């Protein structure tokens, strides 16, 4: 019976009202809300209570009825959200079979600290790490922004403290293939060398602009799309 209810619930679509509610939760589409939501329990009228994980790690609790939802309450943690919902459930005196889920399954990536993820993005192989360590079966059907939990800004903050990855380039004469960057007389210089040819040369008087461009380029070259 529970499986039937879940299937019925996730087939609902409220059109523009669903999009508006998704936007209020910080998501672009109703499908994104569904993807990040857990059905917790249902009432005798087939109304469902949900907990939705928000982009900042907080949880929104809301009830989905026949009409589109228009109200939610935000809790800092899953434990706070589930305690609140369990209180509503107990007060309702519903049969225990109406209680659907106790806790979301932790994804492997949730156990990998952000510093390790940033080091992989800057120095390692993001594809191998995603598949071998984070347990993603096929990155062709996944986005790196969904697999890795760090943002561009967090990567930049990291290099602001620890410095940019060491680069062999010290002048424009560096002969290695690929992306080169170095600082000279207070300026950042960057260029690409391929088959002996230099292209896309840039220089930055502003140190922060230079570092931001370098970080963005390193992330682009990792193929992750986190930039």
Backbone torsions as a table, in degrees:
resi	resn	phi	psi	omega
1	UNK	NA	-41.4	-179.6
2	UNK	-60.9	-42.7	179.3
3	UNK	-59.0	-39.1	178.1
4	UNK	-61.8	-43.6	-178.8
5	UNK	-65.1	-43.1	-178.9
6	UNK	-62.4	-42.8	-179.7
7	UNK	-62.9	-43.6	179.0
8	UNK	-63.3	-42.9	-177.2
9	UNK	-61.6	-47.1	-174.7
10	UNK	-80.6	2.5	174.5
11	UNK	-95.9	-4.0	-179.6
12	UNK	-73.3	144.8	176.6
13	UNK	-145.1	126.1	-175.7
14	UNK	-105.8	20.4	176.4
15	UNK	61.6	-133.7	-177.2
16	UNK	-64.2	-29.4	179.3
17	UNK	-65.6	-36.8	178.3
18	UNK	-65.5	-40.4	179.3
19	UNK	-64.8	-39.5	178.6
20	UNK	-64.7	-41.5	179.5
21	UNK	-67.8	-40.4	177.6
22	UNK	-59.3	-42.5	179.6
23	UNK	-63.1	-38.5	179.8
24	UNK	-66.4	-23.5	177.5
25	UNK	-90.0	-4.9	179.3
26	UNK	95.1	12.7	179.4
27	UNK	-112.4	157.6	-178.6
28	UNK	-84.5	-31.8	-175.2
29	UNK	-134.8	161.5	176.9
30	UNK	-65.0	-34.9	179.5
31	UNK	-62.2	-37.7	178.0
32	UNK	-65.6	-37.6	177.0
33	UNK	-63.3	-45.5	179.0
34	UNK	-59.7	-41.7	-177.8
35	UNK	-63.1	-30.0	-176.1
36	UNK	-107.2	17.8	-176.7
37	UNK	-115.5	153.0	176.7
38	UNK	-124.9	124.9	174.1
39	UNK	-74.8	122.6	-173.7
40	UNK	-98.7	-50.4	174.8
41	UNK	-156.7	164.5	179.7
42	UNK	-128.6	153.4	-176.1
43	UNK	-95.6	178.9	179.4
44	UNK	-66.7	-18.7	179.2
45	UNK	-95.8	12.5	-178.5
46	UNK	65.0	26.0	172.6
47	UNK	-87.1	136.4	-176.2
48	UNK	-109.1	143.9	171.4
49	UNK	-104.7	134.1	-175.6
50	UNK	-121.8	156.0	166.7
51	UNK	-124.0	123.4	-178.1
52	UNK	-115.1	127.0	178.2
53	UNK	-76.6	126.9	179.6
54	UNK	-91.9	166.6	-174.9
55	UNK	-64.7	-23.4	-179.6
56	UNK	-93.9	8.8	177.7
57	UNK	92.2	-7.4	177.5
58	UNK	-82.1	173.5	-177.6
59	UNK	-126.2	134.0	176.6
60	UNK	-104.4	131.2	180.0
61	UNK	-109.1	131.1	-177.4
62	UNK	-155.1	161.0	-179.8
63	UNK	-111.3	130.3	177.1
64	UNK	-104.0	117.3	178.5
65	UNK	-110.6	-164.3	178.7
66	UNK	-64.1	-32.0	175.7
67	UNK	-90.9	161.1	-179.5
68	UNK	-62.0	140.6	178.1
69	UNK	-66.0	146.2	-179.8
70	UNK	-136.9	7.8	-177.5
71	UNK	-146.4	144.2	176.3
72	UNK	-151.8	158.3	177.9
73	UNK	-121.2	133.7	-175.9
74	UNK	-100.9	135.5	176.8
75	UNK	-123.1	148.2	-175.5
76	UNK	-68.3	-34.1	-175.7
77	UNK	-133.2	164.0	175.4
78	UNK	-60.9	-42.9	-178.4
79	UNK	-58.4	-42.2	179.4
80	UNK	-65.3	-41.4	-178.5
81	UNK	-65.5	-45.6	-176.7
82	UNK	-70.6	-31.8	176.6
83	UNK	-64.4	-42.4	177.8
84	UNK	-62.9	-45.7	-179.1
85	UNK	-66.5	-38.5	178.9
86	UNK	-65.4	-33.8	176.7
87	UNK	-63.3	-43.9	177.4
88	UNK	-62.7	-41.0	-179.2
89	UNK	-63.3	-46.7	-179.3
90	UNK	-63.4	-38.8	179.7
91	UNK	-65.3	-31.0	-177.8
92	UNK	-75.3	-16.2	-179.3
93	UNK	59.3	32.4	178.0
94	UNK	-74.8	154.0	175.2
95	UNK	-61.7	148.3	-176.6
96	UNK	-59.7	-26.5	-179.3
97	UNK	-64.8	-14.9	177.7
98	UNK	-79.8	-12.5	178.3
99	UNK	-84.5	121.1	-170.3
100	UNK	-96.7	-51.7	-169.5
101	UNK	-134.0	138.1	179.8
102	UNK	-95.0	-33.5	-178.2
103	UNK	-165.9	146.1	176.8
104	UNK	-71.5	149.4	176.7
105	UNK	-73.7	133.3	177.2
106	UNK	-72.0	133.3	174.2
107	UNK	-85.6	151.9	-178.9
108	UNK	-55.7	-38.3	-175.3
109	UNK	-63.9	-23.6	179.9
110	UNK	-68.6	-17.5	-179.5
111	UNK	-95.3	-7.4	-179.2
112	UNK	-93.0	117.1	-175.8
113	UNK	-65.1	156.8	-173.9
114	UNK	-66.8	-33.3	179.6
115	UNK	-62.3	-41.5	178.0
116	UNK	-63.1	-42.6	179.2
117	UNK	-61.7	-42.8	-179.7
118	UNK	-64.3	-41.7	179.2
119	UNK	-62.8	-37.8	177.6
120	UNK	-65.8	-42.6	-179.1
121	UNK	-64.9	-35.0	-177.3
122	UNK	-89.2	-34.2	-172.4
123	UNK	-119.4	-18.3	-170.4
124	UNK	-110.9	-156.4	179.7
125	UNK	-111.9	103.0	-174.5
126	UNK	-63.0	-36.3	-179.1
127	UNK	-65.7	-49.3	179.8
128	UNK	-61.8	-41.4	-178.4
129	UNK	-63.9	-41.7	-179.6
130	UNK	-62.7	-42.1	-175.8
131	UNK	-80.5	-43.1	-172.8
132	UNK	-86.0	-35.6	-175.9
133	UNK	-102.0	-42.3	-176.8
134	UNK	-88.3	-4.5	172.4
135	UNK	76.3	22.8	177.1
136	UNK	-82.8	125.0	-175.3
137	UNK	-72.6	-37.4	-175.0
138	UNK	-152.0	110.0	-178.6
139	UNK	-72.3	-7.7	176.8
140	UNK	-69.8	-20.2	-179.8
141	UNK	-112.1	11.6	-179.7
142	UNK	-131.2	154.3	175.4
143	UNK	-101.9	139.6	178.7
144	UNK	-62.1	-30.9	179.2
145	UNK	-67.2	-18.2	176.2
146	UNK	-92.5	-27.6	-176.7
147	UNK	-84.0	-48.6	177.9
148	UNK	-87.3	142.4	-175.7
149	UNK	-101.8	14.6	179.1
150	UNK	-107.7	154.6	179.6
151	UNK	-109.0	170.8	176.3
152	UNK	-56.9	-44.1	-177.7
153	UNK	-61.9	-37.1	179.4
154	UNK	-69.3	-34.9	176.2
155	UNK	-66.4	-43.1	179.8
156	UNK	-64.6	-41.0	177.9
157	UNK	-60.1	-38.3	179.9
158	UNK	-63.7	-47.0	-178.6
159	UNK	-71.1	-24.6	176.7
160	UNK	-64.5	-29.5	180.0
161	UNK	-91.2	-44.8	-172.1
162	UNK	-100.6	-9.0	-178.8
163	UNK	89.6	162.0	179.0
164	UNK	-72.7	156.4	174.5
165	UNK	-55.4	140.8	-177.9
166	UNK	-62.3	131.7	-179.7
167	UNK	-120.2	139.1	-177.1
168	UNK	-71.8	-14.0	-177.7
169	UNK	-73.2	132.0	173.1
170	UNK	-124.5	-17.6	177.2
171	UNK	-148.5	178.0	178.2
172	UNK	-69.0	-12.6	-177.0
173	UNK	-82.3	-0.4	-179.8
174	UNK	-56.9	132.4	-171.7
175	UNK	-98.5	-11.6	-177.4
176	UNK	-65.2	153.1	177.4
177	UNK	-75.9	150.2	173.8
178	UNK	109.8	-156.1	-175.5
179	UNK	-89.7	132.1	-179.4
180	UNK	-124.9	146.3	174.2
181	UNK	-152.1	144.7	178.0
182	UNK	-158.0	162.4	178.9
183	UNK	-114.4	142.2	-177.9
184	UNK	-154.9	126.9	179.5
185	UNK	54.1	39.6	176.7
186	UNK	79.4	5.2	179.0
187	UNK	-115.5	150.9	172.5
188	UNK	-99.0	132.3	177.4
189	UNK	-117.9	137.1	178.0
190	UNK	-136.5	151.2	175.4
191	UNK	-165.9	165.2	173.9
192	UNK	-112.8	142.1	173.6
193	UNK	-122.9	127.5	177.9
194	UNK	-142.9	124.6	-178.5
195	UNK	53.7	40.3	176.4
196	UNK	81.6	-3.2	-177.8
197	UNK	-105.4	140.8	177.5
198	UNK	-99.9	135.8	177.3
199	UNK	-148.8	166.5	179.9
200	UNK	52.8	50.3	177.1
201	UNK	-74.5	140.3	176.7
202	UNK	-141.5	154.5	172.0
203	UNK	-141.6	146.7	-174.2
204	UNK	-130.3	119.2	175.0
205	UNK	-73.8	-36.4	178.8
206	UNK	-80.3	119.3	-175.6
207	UNK	-62.3	-41.8	-178.1
208	UNK	-65.6	-43.2	178.4
209	UNK	-60.2	-40.0	178.9
210	UNK	-62.9	-47.5	-179.3
211	UNK	-65.3	-39.0	179.7
212	UNK	-64.5	-40.4	178.0
213	UNK	-64.2	-41.3	180.0
214	UNK	-63.8	-45.3	179.0
215	UNK	-62.0	-45.5	179.6
216	UNK	-59.8	-42.8	-179.5
217	UNK	-66.6	-41.3	178.5
218	UNK	-62.0	-39.5	178.1
219	UNK	-69.4	-36.4	176.1
220	UNK	-62.8	-43.4	-178.5
221	UNK	-68.3	-23.8	176.4
222	UNK	-76.0	-10.2	176.2
223	UNK	74.1	18.9	-173.3
224	UNK	-90.8	-22.9	-177.2
225	UNK	73.0	17.6	-179.5
226	UNK	-80.4	-6.4	-178.7
227	UNK	-80.8	NA	NA
